[in-house]
Amino acid sequence: MTPFDPVALVAMLVAFYSPPSVPKLQQARAERPTYFAGGTLRGTSGEKLFLPDGRIFDLIFAVDGPVAQRRYQALDVTTATGDPDPFPLEPGPLDPLDEEAPIFPTPRTGEFTSLVAEELAGFGASDQQLELAGVAVAEFGGATALEASSAQLLGPAAEHHAAMRVALDLDDPAEELEAAGLTRGTIEAAVNEYADDPPPDIAEPEPGVTPPDEDDHGEGRGKPGDDHG
């Protein structure tokens, strides 16, 4: 059986089962029984861990109080019940967690600046080199060339387009309408010349029947020497 480690148990509970509550404590006991070293959860509210060796640990501080006041702990309450601890633990190298202490220490001012300065010095950077780099950026003529080409090519095109729009706005379509009206009589006169009735349709011959004018023995065409007078 894995020895009971109260520090590892508290760290596991804080990491995976916060905020503290008895149902979450029971869930942790079911999902990670190794951390509980074979102990059972009992007590008035079920927040105490009873180990097989007889030790008792209170795992939730202020279990009946507000949620904001609760926190996980591994407080040995075996002697508080009047029973001596048959297996006392020896002092270890780890100290209990202080929940009031900040997790990350406050950084000291000035260290970052000094570190950056040291790294830049290692690359050989100097004020003169930085000044030369700034001058090279200031003397870049790409923007000037772009403005010159825009004024040379796009400017005349924009002016021509504006002049065309003005000419279209000033164009009066009355002249076109008048010209169309002057030729209307001529067009109608030419149309009336071809207003005669079309000739009657000629019946199409049936397939396989020779037209009368092509049949030598037909009624529509006489034999040589016949007198039809």
RAUR-V100513 format. One record per residue. N is the residue number from 0. RES is the residue in one small letter. OMEGA is omega in degrees with one decimal (* if undefined). NEAR is the number of other ideal C-beta (glycine too) atoms within 12 Angstrom. D_LAST is the distance of its C-alpha to the last C-alpha in Angstrom with 1 decimal. Layout:
BEGIN
N&RES&OMEGA&NEAR&D_LAST ; N&RES&OMEGA&NEAR&D_LAST
END
This chain:
BEGIN
0&m&-179.0&12&145.6 ; 1&t&177.6&16&144.7 ; 2&p&-179.1&21&147.6 ; 3&f&178.7&30&147.0 ; 4&d&-177.1&20&146.2 ; 5&p&180.0&32&146.3 ; 6&v&179.0&23&144.9 ; 7&a&179.2&23&141.9 ; 8&l&-179.3&35&141.3 ; 9&v&179.7&33&141.4 ; 10&a&179.1&22&139.1 ; 11&m&-179.8&27&136.5 ; 12&l&180.0&38&136.6 ; 13&v&-175.3&26&136.2 ; 14&a&-169.5&14&133.3 ; 15&f&-172.8&19&131.2 ; 16&y&175.8&29&132.5 ; 17&s&-3.0&19&133.0 ; 18&p&-174.0&21&133.7 ; 19&p&174.3&33&136.7 ; 20&s&179.8&26&136.5 ; 21&v&177.2&27&137.8 ; 22&p&178.0&18&134.3 ; 23&k&176.1&28&133.5 ; 24&l&176.8&42&136.9 ; 25&q&176.6&24&136.1 ; 26&q&177.9&20&132.7 ; 27&a&178.1&32&134.4 ; 28&r&-179.3&30&136.9 ; 29&a&-175.3&16&134.0 ; 30&e&-178.7&16&131.9 ; 31&r&-176.3&22&134.7 ; 32&p&-177.1&21&137.7 ; 33&t&-179.1&19&139.3 ; 34&y&-177.0&33&140.4 ; 35&f&171.8&35&142.3 ; 36&a&176.9&26&144.3 ; 37&g&-179.9&19&144.2 ; 38&g&179.7&30&145.4 ; 39&t&179.5&21&144.3 ; 40&l&178.5&30&143.4 ; 41&r&-179.4&20&145.7 ; 42&g&-177.5&22&147.7 ; 43&t&-179.7&12&147.4 ; 44&s&-179.4&21&143.8 ; 45&g&-177.9&23&143.1 ; 46&e&-177.8&36&143.6 ; 47&k&-179.7&31&146.6 ; 48&l&178.2&41&146.4 ; 49&f&-179.3&27&148.9 ; 50&l&179.2&34&149.4 ; 51&p&-179.0&18&150.7 ; 52&d&177.1&23&153.9 ; 53&g&179.3&20&154.8 ; 54&r&-179.1&32&153.7 ; 55&i&179.9&32&151.8 ; 56&f&173.7&41&149.5 ; 57&d&-171.2&33&148.1 ; 58&l&-179.3&45&144.5 ; 59&i&175.9&39&143.4 ; 60&f&179.8&24&145.4 ; 61&a&-175.7&21&145.2 ; 62&v&179.6&29&143.0 ; 63&d&-178.5&17&143.2 ; 64&g&178.3&15&142.8 ; 65&p&-177.9&13&139.7 ; 66&v&-178.3&16&137.2 ; 67&a&-178.1&10&138.1 ; 68&q&-177.3&14&141.6 ; 69&r&173.0&28&140.9 ; 70&r&178.1&29&141.2 ; 71&y&178.4&37&141.6 ; 72&q&173.7&29&145.0 ; 73&a&-176.0&37&147.1 ; 74&l&179.6&25&150.4 ; 75&d&-179.1&27&153.0 ; 76&v&-178.9&24&154.5 ; 77&t&-179.2&24&156.4 ; 78&t&179.2&16&159.9 ; 79&a&177.9&15&158.9 ; 80&t&179.0&17&158.6 ; 81&g&-179.8&9&162.2 ; 82&d&178.3&17&161.2 ; 83&p&179.1&15&162.3 ; 84&d&-177.9&19&159.7 ; 85&p&-178.8&14&160.4 ; 86&f&-179.3&17&158.2 ; 87&p&179.7&13&158.6 ; 88&l&175.9&20&156.4 ; 89&e&177.9&6&157.8 ; 90&p&-178.5&8&156.8 ; 91&g&-178.2&12&153.7 ; 92&p&-176.7&6&152.3 ; 93&l&176.1&14&149.7 ; 94&d&177.0&9&150.5 ; 95&p&179.8&17&148.9 ; 96&l&175.9&20&145.9 ; 97&d&-175.4&9&146.7 ; 98&e&178.9&16&143.8 ; 99&e&-177.8&8&145.0 ; 100&a&178.0&11&144.8 ; 101&p&-178.5&9&141.5 ; 102&i&-179.2&10&139.4 ; 103&f&178.9&6&138.7 ; 104&p&178.7&8&141.4 ; 105&t&-178.2&9&140.9 ; 106&p&178.3&11&139.8 ; 107&r&-176.9&10&142.2 ; 108&t&175.9&8&140.9 ; 109&g&-177.0&10&140.6 ; 110&e&-178.3&13&140.3 ; 111&f&-179.9&12&136.5 ; 112&t&179.9&13&136.7 ; 113&s&178.9&13&139.4 ; 114&l&178.9&14&137.4 ; 115&v&179.6&14&134.3 ; 116&a&179.3&14&136.4 ; 117&e&-179.8&13&138.1 ; 118&e&178.3&13&134.7 ; 119&l&177.8&16&133.3 ; 120&a&178.4&13&136.5 ; 121&g&176.9&10&136.0 ; 122&f&178.8&12&132.6 ; 123&g&179.4&10&134.1 ; 124&a&178.7&17&132.5 ; 125&s&178.9&12&134.1 ; 126&d&-178.9&11&133.6 ; 127&q&179.1&11&132.5 ; 128&q&177.8&14&129.7 ; 129&l&178.6&15&128.5 ; 130&e&178.4&13&128.5 ; 131&l&177.9&14&126.5 ; 132&a&177.5&15&123.9 ; 133&g&178.3&13&123.6 ; 134&v&179.4&12&123.1 ; 135&a&178.1&12&120.4 ; 136&v&-178.7&13&118.5 ; 137&a&-177.4&11&119.0 ; 138&e&179.0&12&117.7 ; 139&f&-175.5&13&114.4 ; 140&g&-178.6&12&111.6 ; 141&g&-178.9&11&108.6 ; 142&a&179.2&13&108.2 ; 143&t&178.8&12&108.4 ; 144&a&178.6&12&105.7 ; 145&l&178.5&14&103.5 ; 146&e&179.8&14&103.8 ; 147&a&178.6&14&103.1 ; 148&s&177.7&13&99.9 ; 149&s&178.9&15&98.8 ; 150&a&-177.9&15&99.4 ; 151&q&-173.4&13&97.5 ; 152&l&-175.1&14&94.4 ; 153&l&-179.3&15&94.0 ; 154&g&178.6&15&95.2 ; 155&p&179.2&13&92.4 ; 156&a&178.9&14&89.8 ; 157&a&178.5&15&91.1 ; 158&e&178.2&14&91.2 ; 159&h&178.7&14&87.6 ; 160&h&179.1&14&86.4 ; 161&a&178.7&14&88.3 ; 162&a&177.8&14&86.7 ; 163&m&178.3&14&83.2 ; 164&r&178.2&13&83.8 ; 165&v&179.6&12&85.1 ; 166&a&178.2&12&82.0 ; 167&l&178.9&12&79.7 ; 168&d&-178.7&11&81.6 ; 169&l&-178.0&10&81.3 ; 170&d&-178.7&12&77.6 ; 171&d&-178.7&11&75.7 ; 172&p&-178.6&12&72.2 ; 173&a&179.6&10&71.4 ; 174&e&178.9&11&70.0 ; 175&e&179.2&12&67.6 ; 176&l&179.2&12&66.4 ; 177&e&178.2&12&66.1 ; 178&a&177.6&12&64.0 ; 179&a&179.7&14&61.6 ; 180&g&-179.8&14&61.3 ; 181&l&-178.9&12&60.4 ; 182&t&-176.4&14&57.4 ; 183&r&179.9&14&56.1 ; 184&g&178.7&12&54.0 ; 185&t&-179.9&14&52.4 ; 186&i&-178.8&13&51.6 ; 187&e&178.3&13&50.1 ; 188&a&178.4&12&47.9 ; 189&a&179.4&12&46.5 ; 190&v&-178.2&12&45.8 ; 191&n&179.5&11&43.9 ; 192&e&-178.0&10&41.5 ; 193&y&-178.7&10&40.1 ; 194&a&179.8&10&39.9 ; 195&d&178.9&8&36.1 ; 196&d&178.9&6&34.6 ; 197&p&178.6&8&33.5 ; 198&p&179.5&6&29.9 ; 199&p&179.0&6&29.0 ; 200&d&176.7&6&30.0 ; 201&i&-178.5&9&27.4 ; 202&a&179.1&9&28.2 ; 203&e&179.0&8&29.9 ; 204&p&177.2&14&28.6 ; 205&e&179.0&8&30.9 ; 206&p&178.5&7&33.1 ; 207&g&-179.4&6&31.9 ; 208&v&-179.0&12&28.2 ; 209&t&177.7&16&25.7 ; 210&p&-176.8&18&23.5 ; 211&p&-176.8&15&19.7 ; 212&d&179.4&13&19.1 ; 213&e&-178.6&12&21.9 ; 214&d&-178.7&15&21.1 ; 215&d&-176.9&14&19.3 ; 216&h&-179.2&11&18.7 ; 217&g&-178.9&15&18.0 ; 218&e&-175.0&14&15.2 ; 219&g&-177.4&13&14.7 ; 220&r&-176.1&16&13.9 ; 221&g&177.1&16&11.7 ; 222&k&177.6&12&13.5 ; 223&p&177.1&7&13.5 ; 224&g&179.6&6&11.6 ; 225&d&179.8&9&9.1 ; 226&d&179.7&7&5.5 ; 227&h&-179.8&9&3.7 ; 228&g&*&4&0.0
END
